[in-house]
Amino acid sequence: MMNICTTRFGTLSVDVDDVIRFPDGLPGLEECCRWVLVSDAESDAIAWLQSVERDDVALAVASPRRFVPAYQIRVARRELEPLDLDCVEAVQVLVVLCKTEKSITLNLKAPLLINPNRRLGRQVVTNSELPVQYELGGDLPTLRKSA
């Protein structure tokens, strides 16, 4: 077990085996290579990807199919190689949520791909014509300051 001090969630006690490594970091957060997935206390629709290296960085994430059932991505096979997947179907796909003044959006263009067995992840840009800001309508998840 390890303790991670965060500004959003306080101190989290996590199993070392639950840490997901993003060897290249994320665009704009290249120094953040280790992350943990934290469930949201009030919404099963979203989770938080909390940086281990930076206590002030947590990204709201969700399964895109929860909001866009027909969501599919196309990426070059070389984009998947660093994930060391046994089969492509094993990849977990998450998208980052963003709160704007008017709504909540999903970044469908650049999903996070995670190999849950090897605890490896990376963000890719799809070959598909998908929006960077897909606006959600209807019942929106609440983006809170704590989980």
C-alpha positions as CSV (number, residue, x, y, z in Angstrom):
1,M,0.0,0.0,0.0
2,M,1.1,3.6,-0.6
3,N,-0.4,6.9,0.5
4,I,-1.0,9.7,-2.1
5,C,-1.7,13.2,-0.8
6,T,-4.1,15.0,-3.1
7,T,-5.7,18.4,-3.1
8,R,-9.0,17.1,-4.3
9,F,-9.5,13.9,-2.3
10,G,-7.1,14.3,0.7
11,T,-4.9,11.4,1.4
12,L,-5.6,8.2,-0.6
13,S,-4.3,4.8,0.4
14,V,-3.8,2.8,-2.7
15,D,-2.4,-0.6,-3.6
16,V,0.9,-0.2,-5.5
17,D,-0.5,-2.7,-8.1
18,D,-3.4,-0.3,-8.8
19,V,-1.0,2.4,-10.2
20,I,-1.4,2.8,-14.0
21,R,1.8,3.8,-15.8
22,F,1.6,6.2,-18.7
23,P,5.3,6.1,-19.8
24,D,5.0,9.2,-22.0
25,G,2.8,11.0,-19.6
26,L,-0.2,12.9,-21.1
27,P,0.0,15.9,-23.5
28,G,0.7,18.9,-21.3
29,L,1.4,16.7,-18.3
30,E,4.4,14.8,-19.5
31,E,5.9,14.7,-16.0
32,C,2.9,12.8,-14.8
33,C,3.6,9.1,-15.6
34,R,1.9,7.4,-12.7
35,W,-1.9,7.6,-12.1
36,V,-4.6,5.9,-10.0
37,L,-8.2,5.6,-11.0
38,V,-10.5,6.8,-8.2
39,S,-14.3,6.1,-8.3
40,D,-16.6,9.0,-7.7
41,A,-18.6,8.8,-4.5
42,E,-21.8,10.2,-6.0
43,S,-21.8,9.1,-9.7
44,D,-21.0,5.8,-11.2
45,A,-20.8,7.5,-14.6
46,I,-17.5,9.1,-13.9
47,A,-14.2,8.4,-12.2
48,W,-11.1,10.4,-11.6
49,L,-7.6,9.8,-12.9
50,Q,-5.4,11.1,-10.1
51,S,-1.7,11.9,-10.7
52,V,0.7,10.2,-8.3
53,E,3.4,12.8,-9.0
54,R,1.3,15.9,-8.7
55,D,-1.2,16.2,-5.9
56,D,-3.2,19.0,-7.7
57,V,-3.9,17.1,-10.9
58,A,-7.0,14.9,-11.2
59,L,-8.9,14.4,-14.5
60,A,-12.6,13.5,-14.7
61,V,-12.9,10.5,-17.0
62,A,-15.7,8.2,-18.2
63,S,-16.4,5.3,-20.5
64,P,-17.4,7.0,-23.8
65,R,-20.0,4.3,-24.6
66,R,-21.9,5.3,-21.5
67,F,-22.8,8.6,-23.3
68,V,-22.2,7.7,-26.9
69,P,-23.2,4.0,-27.3
70,A,-22.0,3.8,-30.9
71,Y,-18.5,5.2,-30.1
72,Q,-15.7,3.5,-31.9
73,I,-12.1,4.5,-32.5
74,R,-9.6,3.8,-35.2
75,V,-6.0,4.0,-34.4
76,A,-2.8,2.8,-36.1
77,R,-1.6,-0.5,-34.7
78,R,1.7,1.1,-33.8
79,E,-0.2,3.3,-31.4
80,L,-1.3,0.2,-29.5
81,E,2.1,-1.5,-29.4
82,P,3.4,0.3,-26.2
83,L,0.4,-1.1,-24.3
84,D,1.7,-4.6,-24.7
85,L,-1.9,-6.0,-25.3
86,D,-2.5,-9.7,-25.5
87,C,-5.6,-8.9,-27.6
88,V,-7.1,-5.6,-28.8
89,E,-10.4,-6.3,-27.2
90,A,-8.8,-6.2,-23.7
91,V,-8.1,-2.4,-24.0
92,Q,-10.1,-0.2,-21.6
93,V,-11.1,3.1,-23.3
94,L,-11.7,6.2,-21.2
95,V,-12.3,9.8,-22.3
96,V,-11.5,13.0,-20.4
97,L,-14.5,15.2,-19.3
98,C,-14.3,19.0,-19.3
99,K,-16.7,21.4,-17.6
100,T,-17.3,24.6,-19.6
101,E,-19.5,27.5,-18.6
102,K,-22.5,26.0,-20.3
103,S,-22.0,22.2,-20.3
104,I,-19.8,19.2,-19.9
105,T,-17.9,17.9,-22.9
106,L,-16.1,14.7,-23.7
107,N,-12.9,14.5,-25.6
108,L,-13.8,11.8,-28.1
109,K,-10.9,12.6,-30.4
110,A,-8.1,11.7,-28.0
111,P,-9.2,8.8,-25.7
112,L,-7.1,7.2,-23.0
113,L,-6.3,3.6,-23.7
114,I,-5.4,1.3,-20.8
115,N,-4.2,-2.2,-20.7
116,P,-5.7,-3.3,-17.4
117,N,-3.6,-6.4,-17.1
118,R,-0.3,-4.7,-17.4
119,R,-1.4,-1.4,-15.9
120,L,-0.1,0.5,-18.9
121,G,-1.8,3.5,-20.5
122,R,-1.5,6.1,-23.2
123,Q,-3.5,8.8,-24.8
124,V,-3.9,8.5,-28.6
125,V,-5.4,10.7,-31.3
126,T,-7.9,8.7,-33.3
127,N,-8.0,8.6,-37.1
128,S,-11.8,9.1,-36.9
129,E,-13.6,12.3,-37.4
130,L,-14.5,12.7,-33.8
131,P,-14.9,15.9,-31.8
132,V,-12.5,17.1,-29.2
133,Q,-15.4,18.7,-27.4
134,Y,-18.6,16.5,-27.6
135,E,-21.2,18.3,-25.6
136,L,-23.3,16.2,-23.3
137,G,-27.0,16.9,-23.0
138,G,-29.8,15.6,-20.8
139,D,-28.8,14.0,-17.5
140,L,-25.3,15.2,-16.9
141,P,-22.9,13.7,-14.3
142,T,-22.0,16.1,-11.6
143,L,-18.3,17.1,-11.5
144,R,-17.6,17.5,-7.8
145,K,-14.6,18.6,-6.0
146,S,-14.3,15.3,-4.0
147,A,-14.9,11.6,-4.4
